[in-house]
């Protein structure tokens, strides 16, 4: 059997590679996993002006170096999904398949971008603790207490500078809707049924815009479905890959 392409796991904001640990265990070791981190998060060094497209370019280079075929299954959640879409648009030759969880193709509105700028100013002035107390409950389903604690622990170890930089990257990301019809790789779009930040209607629009996409709604999950429901997430991904990349 020829070597299989790795799966690249792209983390959400404001977390690091630790976000993926439960899902990685559930996915097993059928494919090698690459888990890069956005600049300034986890063990990744900071990089002034790091943006979604620049990170996508760096991930594409890593796939080229690490994959026996030069391609990978690219899975991203939230911010990671924005990076995955950028990678698919800018480097389609690196993408064997896409897994897009709790994300969207639309850019920020002017109001949302201004709100991110205010949040960045706040965390730089005050630190992240008070802001995370407000952010975390809305990022997971209402009854996901264990997931909320895990998210709070991972997010709490990120620096205010990394958070502020990622907020700027999120606000400045491109509108990917015009690119969707040109993304030929098979895609699995997943969304938590209780995702309040990128709700199921946005996932439906994303799946409808892609030429070859399947949509899965995960009951009981919020915006961070791979962490909240890792077994169900992994089962959906495994089934998709068996069908599309046997």
N, C-alpha and C positions, 0 to 999 in steps of 0.2 A: 504494500500500500504506500503511495507517495506521501511525503510529509504533509501534515495539515497546516493551513495558515493559522497563525496565532489569533487570539481575540484580544483586542485593545479595549481597555475599560477606562473611560474618561469620566472623571468625578464631577459632581455638581458643586456649586457655590453654596456655602463658604467652607467646604470640606476638603479632605485630601484623599489619598489612596486608601486609607483605612475604611472609608465608606463602603468599599467593595468587598471587604472580607467575608461577610455572610453569604453574599451572592457567589463569590469565588468558590467557597466550600460547596455550595449547592450545585454549581456548574460542574464540579469535578475537574479532572485533569486530561480530558479528551483533547483539549487544545491548550498549548502554552499560552499564558496570559502575560500581556504587557500592561502595566498600570502607571502611565506617566502622570506627573502632577503639574498643575498650572503653576507658572512662576510665582515663587514666594510662599506656596502652600506645601505643607509637609516638609520633605527633605529637599524640595526644589529650590535652587537659589533664586532670589528676586531678580527681576528684569524690568527696568524702567520702561514704561509704555507698552508692556506686553498686552497684546490684543488677541481676540479670538482667531483671526486669520493667521497671525504669526505663530500662535501655538499649533494651529492645524498644520502649518508648513513644517514645524519641528517634528510633529508626530508622523507626518508622511515620510520624513527622512529616517526616522527610527524604524518605521515599517520596512522601508527599503533595505536597511541594514540587517534587520532581525528575521525577516520572513524568507523562507526558502523559495517562495514564489514571487516575492515582492509585493504581495497583497496581504490583507488581514480582514477579519471581521471587526468592524469598528462599532463599539457600543458606547453610547454616551447618555448621561442623565442630566437634564436641565442645562447648565452651562456646558457640560460634556456633550450634550446633544447639539448645542450650537456649534461646538468645535467639530463634531462629526459631520454635520451638514456642510460646514466650510471645507473640510477635508474632501468630502465627496464632490463638491463643486470645483475645487481647485486642483485636486489630485485624483481624478476618478480611477486612474490605473492602479492606485494603492488599495482600493476598496473592493473586497470580494462580496461583502454584504454589510448592511447597516442594521443596528438595533438602536432605536431612538425612544428613550423613556422620558416621559414627563417633560417634554420640550415643545418647541414650536418654530415655525419658519418666520413669523412676523418679527420685525424689529421693535425696539422700544418706541412708544409714543414720546413726543416732546415732554409731556408731563411726567411720564415714568422716568425718562432720562434725568430730568431735573430732580426728581425724588431720589434717585441713586446718588446724584452729586451731593445732595444735602446729607444723606446717610454717610457718605464717605467723609465729609467734613466732621460729622458727629463722632464717628469711630476714631478718627485721628485725634480729636480733641479729648474724648472721654474714655477711649478703649471700647472693646466689643461687648463687655458683659451685659450692660443694660439693654443694648440693642438686641443681643441674642435672646434675652428673656422675652422680648416681643416677637422676634422673628421665628423662633423654633416652633412654638405651638401651631402656627399657620402653615408650616412646611410638612407636617405629617397629619395623618388622620386623627380625629378627636380622641380616639381611645388608644392610640399607639404610644403608650407611656414608655415602654422599653426603647422603642425607636427614638422617641424624643430625647431620652437620656443619652443614648448613643450619639445622636446628632449634636447635642449640647457639648458633650465631652470632646468630640472631634473638632467642632467649630471653635471651641474655647481655646484650643492650642494654636490657632492661627493668629498671626500678628495683625494689628490694625492696618499696617501698611499694605499687607497682602490683600486684606479685605477691600481696602479703598481702591487698590489697583484693579482688582477684579470687577468692582462696581463700575469703574470707568470702561473696562473692556466690554462688560455687558451692555452698557449704555451706547457704546460706539459700534456694536456689531452690525453687520450688513443685513439687509432684507434678503432672505434666501428664497422667497416665493418665486421670483423669476427663474431661479436655478432648478427648481424642483423637476420640471418636465425633462431636463437633460440628465438627471441622475438615474442611470440605468441599473445600478446594483439593486438586487432584491432587498427590501426593507421590512423590518418588523417594527411597528409603532406600538408602544405600550403606554398606558396611562393609568394612574390610580383613579378609581371611581370617585374618590373624595379629594382629588387634587384641586385645591382652591387657587393655585397660582397659574398653572397651565391646564385648565379643566378639559374634560373629555371632548368638548366641542372643538377645541384647538387641535387635539390629536386627530380627530376625524378630518379636519381640514388639511392637516399635514399628510395624512395617509391618502386622501383624495388627490392631492397635488403631485404625488409621486407616481411614476408609471407602473411600478410593481411593488405594491405594499400590502401588508396584512396589518390589521388593527386588533389589539387585545386590550380589554379593559380589566384591570385587576381589582376585584371587589375588596373593600376594606382598606385600601391603600390611599395615601395622600400623594403629595408632590415628590416624595422620595421612595417610590415604590420598590426599587431593588433592595433597599435596606429594610423597609417595612414588611415586605412579603418576599423574602429571598427565594424560598422554595418554589413559589408560584411563578416568580420571575424566571428562575432558572429552567423550570419545566417548559415555559413558553419559548424561551430561547433555544433550548435543546430541540424541541419539536420543529421549530422553524428551520434550524440548521440541518436537521436530518432531511427535511423536505427539499431544501434549496441548495445545500452543499453536501450531498451524501458522500 
